[in-house]
Amino acid sequence: MTVVAFDTKEFNRGLDKTFFACLGVGVEIKNEQNFGKEYISSFEKISKDFGFNKTRKIYKAYDMGQRLGFRKAIAFWEKLLEEVQDFIVRLNVYYTILPPSKIKKVKMYGAQKSKVKEVDALDFLGRLNPAYVHCCAWKYTEDNVSLPQSMLLDYFEYEVTEGWNALIERVKPKIYYHGDKCNPFISLADNLAMLVDVRLYRFYKNKLREFYEDNLAMPVDDRLYRKKIGLSGENIVKAFEDIDVNVLASPIDLRHLKYVSPYRNQKIDTVPYIARPLIIVIPEEIKLASGRRIIEDSPLMDAILDKAVDMDGSVKFFDPNIDAKVVKKGDIAVYIGPESEKTALLLKRTHDIEVMSEKDF
């Protein structure tokens, strides 16, 4: 069975991040059953080769960069791609640039005349970026007549868009909280999104160096050439020419704004699409961010994420404001102490979920 998994990252260039774009990938993976095991096994093997003392099964790219240092992490990601590339049917790359010369403002909430607003194009990209994963998934369905049996997305929040509506008409995506930490497919997508960025930077630097070497004898204006070797579909494909992976790059551009700009100031309801069981982690001090941060960097969280990997589920911290609607029968609540145990037992009575203590991990 073939699976397609999506994740994204922001794309910045310039000393003050003067160039900003959205970047995402959808990686098609064959042989679903064997891939998960092979990905985790490869992660283990490469970690040993790199002297990386990992404490859970898989990591998101950013965390690897923090733990290993980004120079070493890049080599790790490249090796990981080499190990699992036979499972990759195609790497689909998506990007969105809104050139200031072509667009200044983006209209939002067009279906609500009293709430219509216009935002600067750069601000719009900043808003879109955390939810760009659903735009990539939508574009994938637009570009492909036949779709894989499973479509996996890292969790996002956004207002309703035409793209989301079109996506769920064709497929029921599975959305994972902390997907890049608890799902091998999304973890690979996350690592590949980082590699696209890295390889584009390397491509840009190499081409610019060649350009200067070819023009040593004369002063030259390099601005047009810099633009030519920047973020584009052609350059994304060229950046992966040295490896046997089928790469397809597609822009989500001005033509597609009506699909990715919210038409109503109303949140997308992702609850029916959440990967379950959903493991809800309840800190002792629910309202204090410090309680969450302590757990987030603990061996307990590593164990919880690994359990989610084994159960093909996802993980989130408890939010008393919304989770009464998010939690469903069969989910799991993990409590840390006597106060959080009360919340967990209440959820058990009201939602028929399983309750676990930190001591169960």
C-alpha positions as a Markdown table, in Angstrom:
| # | Residue | x | y | z |
|---|---|---|---|---|
| 1 | Met | 0.0 | 0.0 | 0.0 |
| 2 | Thr | 1.2 | 3.5 | -0.8 |
| 3 | Val | 1.1 | 6.4 | 1.7 |
| 4 | Val | 1.7 | 10.1 | 1.1 |
| 5 | Ala | 2.9 | 12.1 | 4.1 |
| 6 | Phe | 3.1 | 15.9 | 4.4 |
| 7 | Asp | 5.1 | 18.4 | 6.4 |
| 8 | Thr | 6.4 | 21.9 | 6.0 |
| 9 | Lys | 8.9 | 24.5 | 7.1 |
| 10 | Glu | 9.4 | 28.2 | 6.5 |
| 11 | Phe | 11.9 | 29.3 | 3.9 |
| 12 | Asn | 14.1 | 32.3 | 4.8 |
| 13 | Arg | 16.9 | 34.0 | 3.0 |
| 14 | Gly | 18.9 | 37.2 | 3.7 |
| 15 | Leu | 20.6 | 38.4 | 6.8 |
| 16 | Asp | 17.4 | 39.9 | 8.2 |
| 17 | Lys | 15.2 | 37.2 | 6.6 |
| 18 | Thr | 14.3 | 39.7 | 3.9 |
| 19 | Phe | 13.0 | 36.8 | 1.7 |
| 20 | Phe | 10.3 | 34.6 | 3.1 |
| 21 | Ala | 8.3 | 31.8 | 1.5 |
| 22 | Cys | 6.3 | 28.8 | 2.5 |
| 23 | Leu | 7.9 | 25.4 | 1.7 |
| 24 | Gly | 6.4 | 21.9 | 2.0 |
| 25 | Val | 6.8 | 18.3 | 0.9 |
| 26 | Gly | 4.5 | 15.4 | 0.3 |
| 27 | Val | 6.5 | 12.2 | 0.1 |
| 28 | Glu | 4.9 | 9.1 | -1.5 |
| 29 | Ile | 6.0 | 5.9 | 0.2 |
| 30 | Lys | 5.4 | 2.4 | -0.9 |
| 31 | Asn | 5.4 | -0.8 | 1.1 |
| 32 | Glu | 3.8 | 0.8 | 4.1 |
| 33 | Gln | 4.2 | -2.1 | 6.6 |
| 34 | Asn | 7.9 | -2.5 | 6.0 |
| 35 | Phe | 8.7 | 1.2 | 5.8 |
| 36 | Gly | 7.9 | 2.0 | 9.4 |
| 37 | Lys | 10.1 | -0.7 | 10.7 |
| 38 | Glu | 12.9 | 0.1 | 8.3 |
| 39 | Tyr | 12.8 | 3.8 | 9.1 |
| 40 | Ile | 13.1 | 3.2 | 12.9 |
| 41 | Ser | 15.8 | 0.7 | 12.3 |
| 42 | Ser | 17.8 | 3.1 | 10.0 |
| 43 | Phe | 17.4 | 5.9 | 12.6 |
| 44 | Glu | 18.8 | 3.6 | 15.2 |
| 45 | Lys | 21.7 | 2.5 | 13.0 |
| 46 | Ile | 22.7 | 6.0 | 11.9 |
| 47 | Ser | 22.4 | 7.3 | 15.4 |
| 48 | Lys | 25.1 | 4.8 | 16.5 |
| 49 | Asp | 27.3 | 5.7 | 13.5 |
| 50 | Phe | 27.0 | 9.4 | 14.5 |
| 51 | Gly | 27.5 | 8.8 | 18.2 |
| 52 | Phe | 24.1 | 10.2 | 18.9 |
| 53 | Asn | 22.6 | 9.0 | 22.1 |
| 54 | Lys | 18.9 | 9.0 | 21.1 |
| 55 | Thr | 16.3 | 8.7 | 23.8 |
| 56 | Arg | 13.3 | 7.9 | 21.6 |
| 57 | Lys | 12.6 | 6.2 | 18.3 |
| 58 | Ile | 12.3 | 9.2 | 15.9 |
| 59 | Tyr | 13.0 | 12.9 | 16.0 |
| 60 | Lys | 11.9 | 16.0 | 14.1 |
| 61 | Ala | 14.6 | 17.7 | 12.0 |
| 62 | Tyr | 14.8 | 20.8 | 14.2 |
| 63 | Asp | 15.4 | 18.7 | 17.3 |
| 64 | Met | 18.1 | 16.8 | 15.6 |
| 65 | Gly | 19.8 | 20.1 | 14.6 |
| 66 | Gln | 19.6 | 21.2 | 18.2 |
| 67 | Arg | 21.1 | 18.0 | 19.6 |
| 68 | Leu | 23.7 | 17.2 | 17.0 |
| 69 | Gly | 24.5 | 20.7 | 15.6 |
| 70 | Phe | 23.1 | 21.5 | 12.2 |
| 71 | Arg | 26.3 | 20.7 | 10.2 |
| 72 | Lys | 26.3 | 17.1 | 11.6 |
| 73 | Ala | 22.5 | 16.9 | 11.4 |
| 74 | Ile | 22.6 | 17.6 | 7.7 |
| 75 | Ala | 24.9 | 14.7 | 7.2 |
| 76 | Phe | 22.5 | 12.6 | 9.3 |
| 77 | Trp | 19.5 | 13.5 | 7.2 |
| 78 | Glu | 21.4 | 12.8 | 4.0 |
| 79 | Lys | 22.3 | 9.3 | 5.2 |
| 80 | Leu | 18.8 | 8.7 | 6.3 |
| 81 | Leu | 17.5 | 9.6 | 2.9 |
| 82 | Glu | 20.1 | 7.2 | 1.3 |
| 83 | Glu | 18.9 | 4.4 | 3.6 |
| 84 | Val | 15.2 | 4.7 | 2.8 |
| 85 | Gln | 15.2 | 6.0 | -0.7 |
| 86 | Asp | 14.1 | 2.7 | -2.2 |
| 87 | Phe | 10.7 | 3.2 | -0.4 |
| 88 | Ile | 10.2 | 6.6 | -2.0 |
| 89 | Val | 8.0 | 6.6 | -5.0 |
| 90 | Arg | 8.2 | 10.4 | -5.5 |
| 91 | Leu | 9.1 | 13.5 | -3.5 |
| 92 | Asn | 6.6 | 16.3 | -4.2 |
| 93 | Val | 7.8 | 19.7 | -3.2 |
| 94 | Tyr | 5.5 | 22.8 | -2.9 |
| 95 | Tyr | 6.4 | 26.4 | -2.4 |
| 96 | Thr | 4.6 | 29.8 | -2.2 |
| 97 | Ile | 6.2 | 33.1 | -3.0 |
| 98 | Leu | 4.2 | 36.3 | -3.1 |
| 99 | Pro | 6.4 | 38.8 | -4.9 |
| 100 | Pro | 5.9 | 42.4 | -3.7 |
| 101 | Ser | 6.1 | 43.6 | -7.3 |
| 102 | Lys | 3.0 | 41.6 | -8.1 |
| 103 | Ile | 0.9 | 41.7 | -4.9 |
| 104 | Lys | 0.8 | 44.0 | -1.9 |
| 105 | Lys | -2.3 | 42.8 | -0.1 |
| 106 | Val | -4.2 | 39.5 | 0.3 |
| 107 | Lys | -8.0 | 39.5 | 1.0 |
| 108 | Met | -9.3 | 37.2 | 3.7 |
| 109 | Tyr | -12.8 | 36.2 | 4.9 |
| 110 | Gly | -14.4 | 37.2 | 1.5 |
| 111 | Ala | -17.6 | 35.2 | 2.3 |
| 112 | Gln | -18.3 | 37.5 | 5.3 |
| 113 | Lys | -18.8 | 41.0 | 4.0 |
| 114 | Ser | -18.7 | 42.6 | 7.4 |
| 115 | Lys | -15.4 | 40.8 | 8.3 |
| 116 | Val | -13.5 | 41.1 | 5.1 |
| 117 | Lys | -9.9 | 42.2 | 5.8 |
| 118 | Glu | -6.8 | 42.8 | 3.7 |
| 119 | Val | -3.3 | 41.9 | 5.1 |
| 120 | Asp | 0.1 | 42.6 | 3.7 |
| 121 | Ala | 1.3 | 39.7 | 1.5 |
| 122 | Leu | 4.3 | 39.0 | 3.8 |
| 123 | Asp | 2.0 | 38.9 | 6.8 |
| 124 | Phe | -0.3 | 36.6 | 5.0 |
| 125 | Leu | 2.6 | 34.2 | 4.3 |
| 126 | Gly | 3.4 | 34.3 | 8.0 |
| 127 | Arg | -0.1 | 33.4 | 8.9 |
| 128 | Leu | -0.3 | 30.7 | 6.3 |
| 129 | Asn | 3.0 | 29.0 | 7.0 |
| 130 | Pro | 1.9 | 27.0 | 10.2 |
| 131 | Ala | -1.0 | 25.6 | 8.2 |
| 132 | Tyr | 0.7 | 25.2 | 4.9 |
| 133 | Val | 0.6 | 21.4 | 5.2 |
| 134 | His | -3.1 | 21.4 | 4.2 |
| 135 | Cys | -2.3 | 23.6 | 1.2 |
| 136 | Cys | 0.3 | 21.1 | 0.0 |
| 137 | Ala | -2.1 | 18.2 | 0.5 |
| 138 | Trp | -4.8 | 20.0 | -1.4 |
| 139 | Lys | -2.4 | 20.8 | -4.3 |
| 140 | Tyr | -1.4 | 17.1 | -4.4 |
| 141 | Thr | -5.1 | 16.1 | -4.9 |
| 142 | Glu | -5.5 | 18.7 | -7.6 |
| 143 | Asp | -2.4 | 17.3 | -9.5 |
| 144 | Asn | -3.2 | 13.6 | -9.2 |
| 145 | Val | -6.2 | 11.7 | -10.5 |
| 146 | Ser | -5.5 | 8.6 | -8.4 |
| 147 | Leu | -4.6 | 9.0 | -4.8 |
| 148 | Pro | -2.8 | 6.8 | -2.3 |
| 149 | Gln | -4.9 | 4.9 | 0.2 |
| 150 | Ser | -3.5 | 6.9 | 3.1 |
| 151 | Met | -2.8 | 10.6 | 3.4 |
| 152 | Leu | -1.0 | 11.7 | 6.6 |
| 153 | Leu | -0.6 | 15.4 | 7.8 |
| 154 | Asp | 1.2 | 17.0 | 10.6 |
| 155 | Tyr | -1.2 | 18.9 | 12.9 |
| 156 | Phe | -2.2 | 22.4 | 11.9 |
| 157 | Glu | -4.8 | 25.1 | 12.8 |
| 158 | Tyr | -6.3 | 27.5 | 10.4 |
| 159 | Glu | -9.5 | 29.1 | 9.2 |
| 160 | Val | -11.6 | 27.4 | 6.5 |
| 161 | Thr | -10.4 | 27.5 | 3.0 |
| 162 | Glu | -11.6 | 26.3 | -0.4 |
| 163 | Gly | -8.5 | 24.2 | -0.6 |
| 164 | Trp | -9.5 | 22.3 | 2.6 |
| 165 | Asn | -13.0 | 21.8 | 1.4 |
| 166 | Ala | -11.8 | 20.4 | -1.9 |
| 167 | Leu | -9.3 | 18.1 | -0.1 |
| 168 | Ile | -11.8 | 16.5 | 2.2 |
| 169 | Glu | -14.2 | 15.9 | -0.7 |
| 170 | Arg | -11.6 | 13.5 | -2.3 |
| 171 | Val | -9.9 | 12.0 | 0.7 |
| 172 | Lys | -10.1 | 11.7 | 4.5 |
| 173 | Pro | -6.7 | 12.8 | 5.7 |
| 174 | Lys | -5.2 | 11.5 | 9.0 |
| 175 | Ile | -3.8 | 14.3 | 11.1 |
| 176 | Tyr | -1.2 | 13.7 | 13.8 |
| 177 | Tyr | -0.5 | 15.9 | 16.7 |
| 178 | His | 3.4 | 15.9 | 17.0 |
| 179 | Gly | 3.4 | 13.9 | 13.8 |
| 180 | Asp | 7.1 | 14.6 | 13.1 |
| 181 | Lys | 7.9 | 13.1 | 16.5 |
| 182 | Cys | 5.6 | 10.1 | 16.6 |
| 183 | Asn | 4.9 | 9.0 | 13.0 |
| 184 | Pro | 7.7 | 7.6 | 10.8 |
| 185 | Phe | 6.1 | 8.8 | 7.5 |
| 186 | Ile | 5.6 | 12.4 | 8.7 |
| 187 | Ser | 9.1 | 12.4 | 10.4 |
| 188 | Leu | 10.6 | 11.5 | 7.0 |
| 189 | Ala | 8.5 | 14.3 | 5.4 |
| 190 | Asp | 9.8 | 16.7 | 8.0 |
| 191 | Asn | 13.4 | 15.7 | 7.5 |
| 192 | Leu | 13.0 | 16.0 | 3.7 |
| 193 | Ala | 11.5 | 19.5 | 4.0 |
| 194 | Met | 14.7 | 20.5 | 5.9 |
| 195 | Leu | 16.8 | 18.8 | 3.2 |
| 196 | Val | 15.1 | 20.6 | 0.4 |
| 197 | Asp | 16.0 | 23.9 | 2.1 |
| 198 | Val | 19.6 | 22.8 | 2.8 |
| 199 | Arg | 20.1 | 21.5 | -0.7 |
| 200 | Leu | 18.7 | 24.6 | -2.3 |
| 201 | Tyr | 21.1 | 26.7 | -0.2 |
| 202 | Arg | 24.0 | 24.5 | -1.3 |
| 203 | Phe | 22.9 | 24.7 | -5.0 |
| 204 | Tyr | 22.6 | 28.5 | -4.7 |
| 205 | Lys | 26.1 | 28.9 | -3.2 |
| 206 | Asn | 27.7 | 26.6 | -5.7 |
| 207 | Lys | 26.1 | 28.4 | -8.7 |
| 208 | Leu | 27.0 | 31.8 | -7.4 |
| 209 | Arg | 30.6 | 30.8 | -6.8 |
| 210 | Glu | 30.8 | 29.5 | -10.4 |
| 211 | Phe | 29.3 | 32.7 | -11.7 |
| 212 | Tyr | 31.9 | 34.8 | -10.0 |
| 213 | Glu | 34.7 | 32.5 | -11.2 |
| 214 | Asp | 33.5 | 33.0 | -14.8 |
| 215 | Asn | 33.3 | 36.8 | -14.4 |
| 216 | Leu | 36.6 | 37.5 | -12.6 |
| 217 | Ala | 37.9 | 39.9 | -15.3 |
| 218 | Met | 35.0 | 42.3 | -15.3 |
| 219 | Pro | 32.6 | 44.0 | -12.8 |
| 220 | Val | 29.2 | 42.4 | -13.0 |
| 221 | Asp | 25.7 | 43.0 | -11.6 |
| 222 | Asp | 24.7 | 39.6 | -10.1 |
| 223 | Arg | 21.1 | 40.5 | -9.1 |
| 224 | Leu | 19.4 | 38.9 | -12.0 |
| 225 | Tyr | 21.5 | 35.8 | -11.7 |
| 226 | Arg | 20.8 | 35.5 | -7.9 |
| 227 | Lys | 17.1 | 35.5 | -8.7 |
| 228 | Lys | 17.6 | 32.9 | -11.4 |
| 229 | Ile | 19.2 | 30.4 | -9.0 |
| 230 | Gly | 16.8 | 31.1 | -6.1 |
| 231 | Leu | 13.7 | 29.2 | -5.1 |
| 232 | Ser | 12.0 | 27.7 | -8.1 |
| 233 | Gly | 10.7 | 24.4 | -9.3 |
| 234 | Glu | 13.5 | 23.9 | -11.7 |
| 235 | Asn | 16.2 | 24.5 | -9.1 |
| 236 | Ile | 14.5 | 22.2 | -6.5 |
| 237 | Val | 14.7 | 19.4 | -9.1 |
| 238 | Lys | 18.4 | 20.2 | -9.9 |
| 239 | Ala | 19.3 | 20.3 | -6.2 |
| 240 | Phe | 18.4 | 16.5 | -6.0 |
| 241 | Glu | 20.1 | 15.4 | -9.3 |
| 242 | Asp | 22.8 | 13.5 | -7.4 |
| 243 | Ile | 20.5 | 11.0 | -5.8 |
| 244 | Asp | 18.1 | 8.5 | -7.3 |
| 245 | Val | 14.8 | 10.0 | -6.1 |
| 246 | Asn | 12.0 | 11.2 | -8.3 |
| 247 | Val | 11.3 | 14.8 | -7.5 |
| 248 | Leu | 8.4 | 17.0 | -8.7 |
| 249 | Ala | 8.2 | 20.6 | -7.7 |
| 250 | Ser | 4.9 | 22.6 | -7.9 |
| 251 | Pro | 4.2 | 26.3 | -7.0 |
| 252 | Ile | 1.2 | 27.3 | -5.1 |
| 253 | Asp | 1.1 | 30.9 | -6.3 |
| 254 | Leu | -1.2 | 33.8 | -7.1 |
| 255 | Arg | -3.4 | 31.6 | -9.3 |
| 256 | His | -4.2 | 29.6 | -6.2 |
| 257 | Leu | -4.8 | 32.3 | -3.6 |
| 258 | Lys | -8.6 | 31.7 | -3.5 |
| 259 | Tyr | -7.9 | 28.1 | -2.3 |
| 260 | Val | -5.4 | 29.0 | 0.4 |
| 261 | Ser | -6.8 | 32.3 | 1.8 |
| 262 | Pro | -9.5 | 31.8 | 4.4 |
| 263 | Tyr | -13.0 | 32.7 | 3.1 |
| 264 | Arg | -14.5 | 32.7 | 6.6 |
| 265 | Asn | -13.3 | 33.6 | 10.0 |
| 266 | Gln | -14.1 | 30.1 | 11.3 |
| 267 | Lys | -11.6 | 27.4 | 12.4 |
| 268 | Ile | -11.2 | 24.3 | 10.4 |
| 269 | Asp | -12.7 | 21.4 | 12.4 |
| 270 | Thr | -9.8 | 18.8 | 12.4 |
| 271 | Val | -11.3 | 16.7 | 15.2 |
| 272 | Pro | -12.9 | 14.0 | 12.8 |
| 273 | Tyr | -9.5 | 13.5 | 11.2 |
| 274 | Ile | -7.2 | 13.2 | 14.2 |
| 275 | Ala | -5.0 | 10.1 | 14.4 |
| 276 | Arg | -6.1 | 7.9 | 17.3 |
| 277 | Pro | -5.7 | 6.8 | 19.9 |
| 278 | Leu | -4.9 | 10.3 | 21.0 |
| 279 | Ile | -2.7 | 10.4 | 24.0 |
| 280 | Ile | -3.5 | 13.4 | 26.2 |
| 281 | Val | -0.7 | 14.5 | 28.6 |
| 282 | Ile | -2.1 | 16.3 | 31.6 |
| 283 | Pro | 0.5 | 18.4 | 33.6 |
| 284 | Glu | 0.0 | 19.0 | 37.3 |
| 285 | Glu | -0.3 | 22.7 | 36.7 |
| 286 | Ile | -2.5 | 22.7 | 33.6 |
| 287 | Lys | -2.4 | 26.5 | 33.1 |
| 288 | Leu | 1.3 | 26.9 | 33.6 |
| 289 | Ala | 3.5 | 26.7 | 30.5 |
| 290 | Ser | 6.5 | 25.7 | 32.7 |
| 291 | Gly | 4.7 | 22.4 | 33.6 |
| 292 | Arg | 4.4 | 21.6 | 29.9 |
| 293 | Arg | 8.0 | 22.6 | 29.2 |
| 294 | Ile | 9.4 | 20.3 | 32.0 |
| 295 | Ile | 7.5 | 17.3 | 30.6 |
| 296 | Glu | 8.3 | 18.1 | 27.0 |
| 297 | Asp | 12.0 | 17.6 | 27.6 |
| 298 | Ser | 11.7 | 14.6 | 29.9 |
| 299 | Pro | 12.2 | 10.8 | 29.5 |
| 300 | Leu | 8.5 | 10.5 | 30.2 |
| 301 | Met | 7.6 | 12.4 | 27.0 |
| 302 | Asp | 10.1 | 10.2 | 25.1 |
| 303 | Ala | 8.2 | 7.1 | 26.4 |
| 304 | Ile | 4.8 | 8.6 | 25.5 |
| 305 | Leu | 5.9 | 9.5 | 22.0 |
| 306 | Asp | 7.3 | 6.0 | 21.5 |
| 307 | Lys | 4.0 | 4.5 | 22.6 |
| 308 | Ala | 2.2 | 6.7 | 20.0 |
| 309 | Val | 4.6 | 5.4 | 17.4 |
| 310 | Asp | 3.7 | 1.8 | 18.3 |
| 311 | Met | 0.0 | 2.5 | 18.4 |
| 312 | Asp | -0.1 | 4.7 | 15.2 |
| 313 | Gly | -1.6 | 7.4 | 17.4 |
| 314 | Ser | -0.7 | 11.0 | 18.2 |
| 315 | Val | 0.1 | 13.1 | 21.3 |
| 316 | Lys | -1.0 | 16.4 | 22.7 |
| 317 | Phe | -1.0 | 18.4 | 25.9 |
| 318 | Phe | -4.3 | 18.8 | 27.6 |
| 319 | Asp | -6.1 | 22.1 | 26.9 |
| 320 | Pro | -9.1 | 22.5 | 29.2 |
| 321 | Asn | -10.7 | 25.0 | 26.9 |
| 322 | Ile | -11.1 | 22.8 | 23.9 |
| 323 | Asp | -10.3 | 19.1 | 24.7 |
| 324 | Ala | -13.8 | 18.1 | 25.8 |
| 325 | Lys | -14.6 | 18.2 | 22.1 |
| 326 | Val | -11.3 | 16.7 | 20.9 |
| 327 | Val | -11.1 | 13.7 | 23.2 |
| 328 | Lys | -13.0 | 10.6 | 22.0 |
| 329 | Lys | -13.7 | 7.1 | 23.3 |
| 330 | Gly | -10.6 | 4.9 | 23.2 |
| 331 | Asp | -8.1 | 7.8 | 23.7 |
| 332 | Ile | -5.6 | 7.8 | 26.6 |
| 333 | Ala | -5.1 | 10.4 | 29.4 |
| 334 | Val | -1.7 | 10.4 | 31.1 |
| 335 | Tyr | -1.6 | 12.1 | 34.5 |
| 336 | Ile | 1.4 | 13.3 | 36.4 |
| 337 | Gly | 0.2 | 13.8 | 40.0 |
| 338 | Pro | -2.9 | 14.0 | 42.2 |
| 339 | Glu | -4.4 | 17.1 | 40.6 |
| 340 | Ser | -4.0 | 15.9 | 37.0 |
| 341 | Glu | -5.3 | 12.5 | 38.1 |
| 342 | Lys | -8.6 | 14.2 | 39.0 |
| 343 | Thr | -8.9 | 15.6 | 35.5 |
| 344 | Ala | -8.0 | 12.3 | 33.9 |
| 345 | Leu | -10.6 | 10.4 | 35.9 |
| 346 | Leu | -13.2 | 13.0 | 35.0 |
| 347 | Leu | -12.4 | 12.4 | 31.3 |
| 348 | Lys | -12.7 | 8.7 | 31.9 |
| 349 | Arg | -16.2 | 9.1 | 33.3 |
| 350 | Thr | -17.4 | 11.5 | 30.6 |
| 351 | His | -15.5 | 10.2 | 27.5 |
| 352 | Asp | -14.8 | 6.5 | 28.3 |
| 353 | Ile | -11.1 | 6.8 | 27.8 |
| 354 | Glu | -8.2 | 4.9 | 29.3 |
| 355 | Val | -6.2 | 6.5 | 32.1 |
| 356 | Met | -2.5 | 5.9 | 32.7 |
| 357 | Ser | -0.1 | 7.3 | 35.3 |
| 358 | Glu | 3.5 | 8.4 | 34.5 |
| 359 | Lys | 4.5 | 5.3 | 36.4 |
| 360 | Asp | 3.0 | 3.2 | 33.7 |
| 361 | Phe | 5.8 | 4.3 | 31.3 |
